[in-house]
Amino acid sequence: MSRAGTIQPLPSARATPVRTQEFAAGWNVAALVGWLAAMLAPALLLFLLSEGVAFLASPGARTTLSLAWHPREGVFGFVPLLAGTVSTSLLGLILAFPLSLGAALHVRFYAGPRTRQLVETVLGILGGMPSVVFGLFGTFWIVPRLGASLASGALVLALMITPTLALLSLGALRQVPEDLLRDGARLGLRREQSIRRLALVKARPGILAAAALALSRALGEALAVEMVCGNVPNLPTSLTTPVRTLTTTLVQEFEYAQQTHAQALHLAALAVVLLAALTCALGQRLARGRGVA
């Protein structure tokens, strides 16, 4: 056969094993990095758990249920810290929920294209804004009017989580099929009736899941709350009571904590992680209930 008719081997035939080995090595590295990242959370939990158990084995554990937090005197009452954390977060969610849901409903069913784009852009910017900005706003605008108190902390948290909650609720409402709304109109339902009886019922699991995730963020916030809540470990008996949360206690005291005090703060950190994990698990369960997770 002539030279022109000779079948030449493909140029990439010899390179194929080399490329396969390169891809295999790359996937192995990626898998290793993934496993390391996945192990960080259990390692952190084990570390916090070991330090927390060490505190529970110390004499200071007898004061865990005390209503006072005085580390220098050996009193580590977690009750006011837990109460301050839960009360500010729940009250912030109660304030943020109607605002967020109202914004989501307006954007989904009433706003025009330009207004919709503007509102979503603003919500996205506010949702990504650092917490210190909200704390600064609360320091100069909210605290002079409400005092450094539970109310100020809850209001700042509400401002922080409203954009995120609104965007997540909007996403849930957008998952409602248009055919469902059109069927409601064919049955004679007005727009408001279709929204209330069809859209909100269909999107309710997703909206509740969004609320759970927003609550998780509120539970873990430290800096903004520290700037406005008063930082006094009191039981929140009224809206004007200065309170302290678990996270603000960590920020304020970790720098100089030693021995039993440091172990108590590790237990406080573990409590924050568990609270956030429980709310996230609740959010995922609700989301799975509507088939989106």
Phi and psi in degrees as a GROMACS rama.xvg file:
@    title "Ramachandran Plot"
@    xaxis  label "Phi"
@    yaxis  label "Psi"
@TYPE xy
-67.0909  164.924  SER-2
-60.9721  -36.3635  ARG-3
-68.4008  -27.5802  ALA-4
-92.1172  -0.828321  GLY-5
-71.6828  133.42  THR-6
-82.8106  116.931  ILE-7
-89.446  144.96  GLN-8
-67.8173  149.228  PRO-9
-62.379  137.983  LEU-10
-62.1394  -29.0985  PRO-11
-89.0652  2.01694  SER-12
-64.1281  -42.4487  ALA-13
-72.7203  -26.4004  ARG-14
-81.6587  -13.8966  ALA-15
-60.1417  -47.1259  THR-16
-60.908  -36.8002  PRO-17
-64.668  -44.109  VAL-18
-64.5731  -39.5758  ARG-19
-61.2019  -41.7532  THR-20
-64.9064  -38.7054  GLN-21
-64.0345  -44.3382  GLU-22
-63.3362  -41.5289  PHE-23
-62.1812  -42.5595  ALA-24
-64.0012  -40.6474  ALA-25
-63.1716  -42.8891  GLY-26
-66.1023  -35.7126  TRP-27
-64.1382  -42.01  ASN-28
-64.1524  -43.7713  VAL-29
-62.7228  -41.2322  ALA-30
-63.8475  -39.5887  ALA-31
-63.3882  -45.1401  LEU-32
-62.289  -40.836  VAL-33
-62.3016  -42.4268  GLY-34
-64.8154  -39.7666  TRP-35
-63.2068  -42.7712  LEU-36
-64.1867  -39.8407  ALA-37
-66.9946  -27.4998  ALA-38
-83.4937  -11.2597  MET-39
-64.4849  -44.9379  LEU-40
-63.6925  -49.3562  ALA-41
-60.7102  -36.9903  PRO-42
-64.2975  -41.4352  ALA-43
-63.705  -43.2812  LEU-44
-63.4784  -40.949  LEU-45
-63.4305  -40.6246  LEU-46
-63.4135  -47.6883  PHE-47
-64.1088  -37.5592  LEU-48
-66.5505  -40.6117  LEU-49
-64.2091  -42.6715  SER-50
-68.573  -37.9049  GLU-51
-64.9667  -40.736  GLY-52
-64.9323  -36.888  VAL-53
-61.8268  -38.2559  ALA-54
-67.1634  -42.0928  PHE-55
-64.6982  -21.8787  LEU-56
-87.8314  -4.21999  ALA-57
-92.1565  165.797  SER-58
-62.3251  -26.2335  PRO-59
-66.0296  -16.6892  GLY-60
-64.4296  -22.5428  ALA-61
-65.3128  -19.1295  ARG-62
-100.61  10.6537  THR-63
-59.4717  -38.4694  THR-64
-90.8296  12.2947  LEU-65
-70.1774  158.395  SER-66
-93.6042  12.0283  LEU-67
-129.255  149.516  ALA-68
-125.423  97.8991  TRP-69
-132.39  82.5175  HIS-70
-59.2192  -36.8817  PRO-71
-68.1093  -20.2795  ARG-72
-99.6202  5.67667  GLU-73
77.3613  21.4484  GLY-74
-110.122  118.573  VAL-75
-124.579  69.069  PHE-76
-81.1586  113.007  GLY-77
-84.1628  -11.7421  PHE-78
-60.1528  -50.9701  VAL-79
-65.1325  -31.5844  PRO-80
-69.2393  -44.5325  LEU-81
-63.9948  -42.1322  LEU-82
-64.372  -40.6148  ALA-83
-65.2813  -39.5082  GLY-84
-64.4882  -50.6814  THR-85
-68.2316  -41.026  VAL-86
-67.018  -45.0699  SER-87
-65.1805  -39.8842  THR-88
-68.6549  -46.8202  SER-89
-65.8595  -41.9323  LEU-90
-65.5551  -38.5911  LEU-91
-61.4102  -41.1744  GLY-92
-66.035  -39.6554  LEU-93
-61.7839  -38.616  ILE-94
-72.9355  -36.9687  LEU-95
-79.2422  -29.6407  ALA-96
-60.8301  -52.0385  PHE-97
-63.8206  -36.8519  PRO-98
-63.7016  -44.5182  LEU-99
-65.8383  -45.6109  SER-100
-65.8541  -39.0054  LEU-101
-62.7223  -42.5228  GLY-102
-64.122  -42.5467  ALA-103
-64.1698  -42.1561  ALA-104
-65.5789  -39.8603  LEU-105
-63.9234  -46.2769  HIS-106
-65.5351  -38.9134  VAL-107
-74.84  -38.9855  ARG-108
-118.179  -15.5835  PHE-109
-123.142  -33.701  TYR-110
-72.3488  147.45  ALA-111
-77.7608  174.166  GLY-112
-58.1831  -44.4436  PRO-113
-67.9024  -44.836  ARG-114
-63.0801  -40.0458  THR-115
-61.2039  -45.893  ARG-116
-65.2517  -40.0391  GLN-117
-64.6895  -45.934  LEU-118
-64.9504  -42.5837  VAL-119
-64.6677  -37.7605  GLU-120
-64.3843  -44.6949  THR-121
-64.3811  -42.8588  VAL-122
-63.0827  -38.8157  LEU-123
-64.7899  -40.2323  GLY-124
-65.5589  -45.9682  ILE-125
-65.203  -36.4078  LEU-126
-66.0405  -29.5035  GLY-127
-95.0492  4.45591  GLY-128
-73.7328  139.003  MET-129
-60.7582  147.372  PRO-130
-65.0042  -27.0771  SER-131
-63.9536  -27.3123  VAL-132
-66.9724  -43.2724  VAL-133
-65.2013  -38.5895  PHE-134
-64.1979  -38.9364  GLY-135
-65.2277  -42.9097  LEU-136
-60.6603  -43.5795  PHE-137
-64.6858  -35.1822  GLY-138
-64.5613  -40.3196  THR-139
-96.325  -17.8957  PHE-140
-119.026  -31.849  TRP-141
-96.763  -47.1892  ILE-142
-59.6805  -41.8207  VAL-143
-60.5972  -21.0367  PRO-144
-100.619  -35.5926  ARG-145
-110.312  -9.95824  LEU-146
80.6733  163.703  GLY-147
-75.2326  101.756  ALA-148
-156.991  -179.876  SER-149
-58.9951  -42.0587  LEU-150
-61.7838  -43.2389  ALA-151
-65.0984  -43.5527  SER-152
-62.2284  -43.0259  GLY-153
-65.8209  -39.1461  ALA-154
-66.8942  -40.2712  LEU-155
-65.2254  -41.9529  VAL-156
-63.3894  -38.126  LEU-157
-61.9979  -42.6846  ALA-158
-63.2408  -35.413  LEU-159
-69.7577  -44.1963  MET-160
-90.6467  -12.3802  ILE-161
-58.2931  -48.4922  THR-162
-60.7157  -44.8785  PRO-163
-63.9238  -44.2445  THR-164
-64.8304  -38.1528  LEU-165
-64.968  -43.942  ALA-166
-66.3913  -41.1005  LEU-167
-67.3367  -38.6389  LEU-168
-66.2077  -38.3373  SER-169
-61.8676  -41.5951  LEU-170
-61.1  -39.1141  GLY-171
-66.4549  -40.4747  ALA-172
-67.1249  -32.1925  LEU-173
-72.5595  -14.7817  ARG-174
-80.7124  -9.26392  GLN-175
-71.4389  124.967  VAL-176
-62.1029  138.832  PRO-177
-64.1997  -31.6141  GLU-178
-61.5115  -34.2542  ASP-179
-64.0147  -41.5333  LEU-180
-69.6143  -38.2611  LEU-181
-66.4148  -37.0567  ARG-182
-64.0773  -37.7218  ASP-183
-63.2382  -39.5622  GLY-184
-65.3204  -37.2962  ALA-185
-66.4787  -29.0194  ARG-186
-81.2986  -0.0665425  LEU-187
94.5047  10.4239  GLY-188
-77.9711  136.555  LEU-189
-72.6713  168.837  ARG-190
-58.5397  -45.2327  ARG-191
-63.3199  -37.2735  GLU-192
-69.1427  -39.1118  GLN-193
-64.0184  -39.835  SER-194
-64.9816  -45.418  ILE-195
-73.3177  -42.6822  ARG-196
-91.0886  -22.8317  ARG-197
-114.051  -59.1241  LEU-198
-65.5811  -48.424  ALA-199
-67.3642  -35.4598  LEU-200
-66.9968  -42.3946  VAL-201
-67.8928  -38.2771  LYS-202
-91.1761  -0.514417  ALA-203
-57.2905  -45.2725  ARG-204
-59.0709  -41.3104  PRO-205
-66.4274  -37.624  GLY-206
-67.8795  -41.2767  ILE-207
-65.9147  -36.9093  LEU-208
-64.0426  -39.7215  ALA-209
-62.5355  -39.8568  ALA-210
-64.0596  -38.973  ALA-211
-64.7066  -40.6573  ALA-212
-68.2227  -38.1365  LEU-213
-64.4684  -38.5703  ALA-214
-63.5028  -37.3121  LEU-215
-61.3212  -42.0818  SER-216
-65.038  -40.4873  ARG-217
-63.6087  -39.1507  ALA-218
-63.2957  -32.744  LEU-219
-92.48  -0.10562  GLY-220
-76.2211  139.918  GLU-221
-125.975  -54.6341  ALA-222
-64.7708  -50.2736  LEU-223
-63.0366  -40.298  ALA-224
-67.8288  -38.4526  VAL-225
-59.3151  -33.0445  GLU-226
-76.2646  -15.8633  MET-227
-131.88  -11.9977  VAL-228
-92.0934  -7.997  CYS-229
100.965  -27.5829  GLY-230
57.8664  42.2696  ASN-231
-118.805  123.869  VAL-232
-73.7998  74.0537  PRO-233
-108.451  156.766  ASN-234
-71.7369  134.763  LEU-235
-76.2248  81.3005  PRO-236
-82.326  -17.352  THR-237
-153.963  170.072  SER-238
-67.9808  -22.6506  LEU-239
-92.1831  1.92193  THR-240
-76.3143  127.793  THR-241
-66.2622  135.526  PRO-242
-131.238  168.31  VAL-243
-135.568  140.93  ARG-244
-103.245  169.913  THR-245
-61.4471  -42.0874  LEU-246
-68.914  -40.0022  THR-247
-66.8312  -32.4831  THR-248
-63.9965  -41.3254  THR-249
-61.6717  -44.3953  LEU-250
-63.6362  -39.9155  VAL-251
-80.0638  -30.5604  GLN-252
-114.015  -12.6868  GLU-253
-64.7341  -27.387  PHE-254
-64.8818  -34.1942  GLU-255
-116.705  5.50675  TYR-256
-72.3147  142.145  ALA-257
-139.693  151.648  GLN-258
50.244  -118.668  GLN-259
-61.8403  -39.088  THR-260
-60.3214  -45.789  HIS-261
-63.9293  -39.3713  ALA-262
-64.7603  -37.4483  GLN-263
-64.3223  -37.5462  ALA-264
-69.0618  -33.9782  LEU-265
-64.1139  -37.3551  HIS-266
-65.9965  -37.4727  LEU-267
-63.4714  -41.3848  ALA-268
-63.1012  -40.1314  ALA-269
-62.6938  -39.2915  LEU-270
-63.3086  -40.0165  ALA-271
-63.5155  -44.7188  VAL-272
-61.9536  -42.8648  VAL-273
-67.6744  -39.5373  LEU-274
-62.2288  -45.8872  LEU-275
-65.1606  -39.394  ALA-276
-65.1822  -39.1106  ALA-277
-65.0147  -42.2443  LEU-278
-68.4197  -38.0018  THR-279
-64.4471  -41.0303  CYS-280
-63.6701  -38.1841  ALA-281
-63.8728  -42.5326  LEU-282
-62.0039  -42.0447  GLY-283
-66.4803  -36.8985  GLN-284
-65.1617  -43.0943  ARG-285
-65.0712  -39.4186  LEU-286
-66.0306  -39.3395  ALA-287
-64.6349  -28.0006  ARG-288
-64.5865  -21.4677  GLY-289
-108.507  7.79612  ARG-290
77.6082  28.6205  GLY-291
-115.651  3.02057  VAL-292
